[in-house]
Amino acid sequence: MQTTADRMALIRQAHEKFKAKMKVQAKFERDERVVKVAEIDKKFERDERLWNDAPQYANQYYGETYRETTRFDNEWD
């Protein structure tokens, strides 16, 4: 038969194991986040250097939609 002290000791042991697991998981997620932020920063720097001209970027990525949208921009008179 288990006593209250025995049950509390088992609960403490399970809690310590759970905390250790959560600590490892949090470290993994933190490391993944740092890697993703670094990748995004590199991509942004690369894109910023390549696309200084907004119309060139729009033309390449949106093509016909961009041209059809801006076709009548100067005909406001």
TIVO-2410 file (N, C-alpha, C; in nm, 3 decimals):
# residues 77
REC num residu      c1      c2      c3 atome chaine
REC   1      M   0.083  -0.117   0.000     N      A
REC   1      M   0.000   0.000   0.000    CA      A
REC   1      M   0.089   0.125   0.000     C      A
REC   2      Q   0.051   0.223  -0.087     N      A
REC   2      Q   0.129   0.345  -0.097    CA      A
REC   2      Q   0.082   0.446   0.006     C      A
REC   3      T   0.177   0.516   0.058     N      A
REC   3      T   0.142   0.625   0.149    CA      A
REC   3      T   0.140   0.755   0.071     C      A
REC   4      T   0.092   0.857   0.135     N      A
REC   4      T   0.088   0.989   0.070    CA      A
REC   4      T   0.229   1.036   0.036     C      A
REC   5      A   0.322   1.012   0.121     N      A
REC   5      A   0.461   1.053   0.097    CA      A
REC   5      A   0.518   0.981  -0.025     C      A
REC   6      D   0.486   0.851  -0.039     N      A
REC   6      D   0.533   0.776  -0.156    CA      A
REC   6      D   0.474   0.834  -0.285     C      A
REC   7      R   0.344   0.863  -0.281     N      A
REC   7      R   0.280   0.921  -0.401    CA      A
REC   7      R   0.339   1.058  -0.434     C      A
REC   8      M   0.362   1.140  -0.335     N      A
REC   8      M   0.421   1.272  -0.358    CA      A
REC   8      M   0.562   1.260  -0.416     C      A
REC   9      A   0.637   1.159  -0.369     N      A
REC   9      A   0.771   1.137  -0.423    CA      A
REC   9      A   0.764   1.097  -0.570     C      A
REC  10      L   0.668   1.011  -0.607     N      A
REC  10      L   0.649   0.972  -0.747    CA      A
REC  10      L   0.606   1.092  -0.833     C      A
REC  11      I   0.518   1.174  -0.778     N      A
REC  11      I   0.473   1.292  -0.851    CA      A
REC  11      I   0.590   1.388  -0.873     C      A
REC  12      R   0.672   1.409  -0.770     N      A
REC  12      R   0.791   1.495  -0.784    CA      A
REC  12      R   0.886   1.441  -0.889     C      A
REC  13      Q   0.907   1.312  -0.888     N      A
REC  13      Q   0.996   1.248  -0.984    CA      A
REC  13      Q   0.942   1.265  -1.127     C      A
REC  14      A   0.813   1.244  -1.146     N      A
REC  14      A   0.752   1.261  -1.277    CA      A
REC  14      A   0.759   1.408  -1.320     C      A
REC  15      H   0.741   1.498  -1.226     N      A
REC  15      H   0.747   1.640  -1.257    CA      A
REC  15      H   0.888   1.681  -1.301     C      A
REC  16      E   0.988   1.632  -1.233     N      A
REC  16      E   1.126   1.663  -1.271    CA      A
REC  16      E   1.157   1.611  -1.411     C      A
REC  17      K   1.110   1.491  -1.441     N      A
REC  17      K   1.130   1.433  -1.574    CA      A
REC  17      K   1.060   1.518  -1.679     C      A
REC  18      F   0.938   1.561  -1.649     N      A
REC  18      F   0.861   1.645  -1.741    CA      A
REC  18      F   0.929   1.780  -1.762     C      A
REC  19      K   0.978   1.841  -1.654     N      A
REC  19      K   1.048   1.969  -1.666    CA      A
REC  19      K   1.172   1.956  -1.753     C      A
REC  20      A   1.246   1.847  -1.736     N      A
REC  20      A   1.366   1.826  -1.817    CA      A
REC  20      A   1.329   1.813  -1.965     C      A
REC  21      K   1.222   1.740  -1.992     N      A
REC  21      K   1.176   1.723  -2.130    CA      A
REC  21      K   1.134   1.857  -2.190     C      A
REC  22      M   1.060   1.937  -2.114     N      A
REC  22      M   1.016   2.068  -2.161    CA      A
REC  22      M   1.134   2.163  -2.184     C      A
REC  23      K   1.236   2.151  -2.099     N      A
REC  23      K   1.355   2.235  -2.113    CA      A
REC  23      K   1.428   2.202  -2.244     C      A
REC  24      V   1.441   2.073  -2.274     N      A
REC  24      V   1.506   2.032  -2.398    CA      A
REC  24      V   1.425   2.080  -2.518     C      A
REC  25      Q   1.294   2.065  -2.511     N      A
REC  25      Q   1.207   2.108  -2.621    CA      A
REC  25      Q   1.215   2.260  -2.640     C      A
REC  26      A   1.215   2.336  -2.532     N      A
REC  26      A   1.223   2.482  -2.542    CA      A
REC  26      A   1.356   2.524  -2.603     C      A
REC  27      K   1.465   2.457  -2.567     N      A
REC  27      K   1.595   2.490  -2.623    CA      A
REC  27      K   1.596   2.461  -2.773     C      A
REC  28      F   1.538   2.349  -2.812     N      A
REC  28      F   1.531   2.313  -2.954    CA      A
REC  28      F   1.451   2.419  -3.031     C      A
REC  29      E   1.335   2.458  -2.978     N      A
REC  29      E   1.252   2.559  -3.045    CA      A
REC  29      E   1.323   2.693  -3.051     C      A
REC  30      R   1.394   2.730  -2.945     N      A
REC  30      R   1.469   2.855  -2.942    CA      A
REC  30      R   1.579   2.853  -3.048     C      A
REC  31      D   1.650   2.741  -3.058     N      A
REC  31      D   1.756   2.728  -3.158    CA      A
REC  31      D   1.699   2.733  -3.299     C      A
REC  32      E   1.586   2.668  -3.321     N      A
REC  32      E   1.521   2.670  -3.453    CA      A
REC  32      E   1.480   2.812  -3.490     C      A
REC  33      R   1.428   2.886  -3.392     N      A
REC  33      R   1.384   3.023  -3.417    CA      A
REC  33      R   1.503   3.110  -3.457     C      A
REC  34      V   1.617   3.091  -3.390     N      A
REC  34      V   1.736   3.169  -3.422    CA      A
REC  34      V   1.783   3.138  -3.563     C      A
REC  35      V   1.780   3.012  -3.602     N      A
REC  35      V   1.820   2.973  -3.737    CA      A
REC  35      V   1.726   3.033  -3.839     C      A
REC  36      K   1.595   3.027  -3.814     N      A
REC  36      K   1.498   3.082  -3.909    CA      A
REC  36      K   1.515   3.232  -3.924     C      A
REC  37      V   1.537   3.302  -3.813     N      A
REC  37      V   1.556   3.448  -3.820    CA      A
REC  37      V   1.681   3.480  -3.900     C      A
REC  38      A   1.787   3.403  -3.879     N      A
REC  38      A   1.910   3.425  -3.955    CA      A
REC  38      A   1.887   3.402  -4.104     C      A
REC  39      E   1.812   3.298  -4.138     N      A
REC  39      E   1.782   3.271  -4.279    CA      A
REC  39      E   1.698   3.382  -4.339     C      A
REC  40      I   1.601   3.432  -4.265     N      A
REC  40      I   1.516   3.540  -4.315    CA      A
REC  40      I   1.600   3.666  -4.335     C      A
REC  41      D   1.690   3.695  -4.240     N      A
REC  41      D   1.776   3.812  -4.254    CA      A
REC  41      D   1.863   3.802  -4.378     C      A
REC  42      K   1.921   3.685  -4.403     N      A
REC  42      K   2.004   3.667  -4.522    CA      A
REC  42      K   1.921   3.685  -4.648     C      A
REC  43      K   1.801   3.627  -4.650     N      A
REC  43      K   1.715   3.637  -4.767    CA      A
REC  43      K   1.675   3.782  -4.790     C      A
REC  44      F   1.642   3.854  -4.683     N      A
REC  44      F   1.602   3.993  -4.696    CA      A
REC  44      F   1.718   4.077  -4.750     C      A
REC  45      E   1.838   4.056  -4.698     N      A
REC  45      E   1.953   4.131  -4.747    CA      A
REC  45      E   1.976   4.103  -4.894     C      A
REC  46      R   1.964   3.978  -4.933     N      A
REC  46      R   1.985   3.942  -5.073    CA      A
REC  46      R   1.877   4.006  -5.160     C      A
REC  47      D   1.751   3.998  -5.119     N      A
REC  47      D   1.642   4.056  -5.196    CA      A
REC  47      D   1.654   4.208  -5.202     C      A
REC  48      E   1.697   4.268  -5.092     N      A
REC  48      E   1.710   4.412  -5.089    CA      A
REC  48      E   1.816   4.459  -5.190     C      A
REC  49      R   1.923   4.385  -5.202     N      A
REC  49      R   2.026   4.421  -5.299    CA      A
REC  49      R   1.978   4.399  -5.442     C      A
REC  50      L   1.903   4.292  -5.465     N      A
REC  50      L   1.862   4.260  -5.600    CA      A
REC  50      L   1.748   4.347  -5.649     C      A
REC  51      W   1.655   4.380  -5.558     N      A
REC  51      W   1.535   4.452  -5.602    CA      A
REC  51      W   1.530   4.591  -5.542     C      A
REC  52      N   1.609   4.682  -5.596     N      A
REC  52      N   1.600   4.821  -5.554    CA      A
REC  52      N   1.492   4.893  -5.634     C      A
REC  53      D   1.451   4.833  -5.744     N      A
REC  53      D   1.356   4.893  -5.834    CA      A
REC  53      D   1.222   4.821  -5.822     C      A
REC  54      A   1.122   4.885  -5.762     N      A
REC  54      A   0.992   4.821  -5.740    CA      A
REC  54      A   0.924   4.777  -5.869     C      A
REC  55      P   0.922   4.858  -5.976     N      A
REC  55      P   0.857   4.812  -6.099    CA      A
REC  55      P   0.924   4.687  -6.159     C      A
REC  56      Q   1.055   4.678  -6.146     N      A
REC  56      Q   1.125   4.559  -6.198    CA      A
REC  56      Q   1.083   4.435  -6.120     C      A
REC  57      Y   1.074   4.448  -5.987     N      A
REC  57      Y   1.030   4.337  -5.902    CA      A
REC  57      Y   0.887   4.296  -5.937     C      A
REC  58      A   0.799   4.396  -5.947     N      A
REC  58      A   0.658   4.367  -5.977    CA      A
REC  58      A   0.645   4.302  -6.114     C      A
REC  59      N   0.721   4.350  -6.210     N      A
REC  59      N   0.714   4.294  -6.344    CA      A
REC  59      N   0.757   4.148  -6.346     C      A
REC  60      Q   0.863   4.116  -6.273     N      A
REC  60      Q   0.911   3.977  -6.275    CA      A
REC  60      Q   0.816   3.884  -6.201     C      A
REC  61      Y   0.768   3.925  -6.083     N      A
REC  61      Y   0.689   3.834  -6.001    CA      A
REC  61      Y   0.539   3.836  -6.032     C      A
REC  62      Y   0.490   3.948  -6.087     N      A
REC  62      Y   0.347   3.957  -6.112    CA      A
REC  62      Y   0.313   3.973  -6.260     C      A
REC  63      G   0.414   4.000  -6.342     N      A
REC  63      G   0.404   4.001  -6.487    CA      A
REC  63      G   0.284   4.070  -6.546     C      A
REC  64      E   0.198   3.993  -6.611     N      A
REC  64      E   0.085   4.049  -6.684    CA      A
REC  64      E  -0.011   4.125  -6.593     C      A
REC  65      T  -0.032   4.077  -6.474     N      A
REC  65      T  -0.120   4.146  -6.379    CA      A
REC  65      T  -0.066   4.286  -6.350     C      A
REC  66      Y   0.065   4.296  -6.329     N      A
REC  66      Y   0.127   4.426  -6.304    CA      A
REC  66      Y   0.110   4.517  -6.424     C      A
REC  67      R   0.137   4.467  -6.542     N      A
REC  67      R   0.127   4.549  -6.663    CA      A
REC  67      R  -0.016   4.595  -6.687     C      A
REC  68      E  -0.113   4.506  -6.669     N      A
REC  68      E  -0.253   4.544  -6.688    CA      A
REC  68      E  -0.299   4.648  -6.585     C      A
REC  69      T  -0.247   4.637  -6.464     N      A
REC  69      T  -0.286   4.730  -6.358    CA      A
REC  69      T  -0.226   4.868  -6.381     C      A
REC  70      T  -0.104   4.875  -6.427     N      A
REC  70      T  -0.037   5.005  -6.442    CA      A
REC  70      T  -0.048   5.061  -6.583     C      A
REC  71      R  -0.117   4.996  -6.671     N      A
REC  71      R  -0.125   5.037  -6.811    CA      A
REC  71      R  -0.184   5.177  -6.827     C      A
REC  72      F  -0.286   5.211  -6.750     N      A
REC  72      F  -0.352   5.339  -6.765    CA      A
REC  72      F  -0.316   5.439  -6.656     C      A
REC  73      D  -0.204   5.422  -6.589     N      A
REC  73      D  -0.167   5.510  -6.479    CA      A
REC  73      D  -0.150   5.656  -6.522     C      A
REC  74      N  -0.104   5.682  -6.642     N      A
REC  74      N  -0.078   5.820  -6.685    CA      A
REC  74      N  -0.195   5.879  -6.761     C      A
REC  75      E  -0.308   5.815  -6.770     N      A
REC  75      E  -0.422   5.865  -6.846    CA      A
REC  75      E  -0.530   5.927  -6.758     C      A
REC  76      W  -0.490   6.007  -6.662     N      A
REC  76      W  -0.586   6.070  -6.571    CA      A
REC  76      W  -0.636   6.203  -6.625     C      A
REC  77      D  -0.581   6.252  -6.730     N      A
REC  77      D  -0.620   6.383  -6.783    CA      A
REC  77      D  -0.749   6.376  -6.857     C      A
***
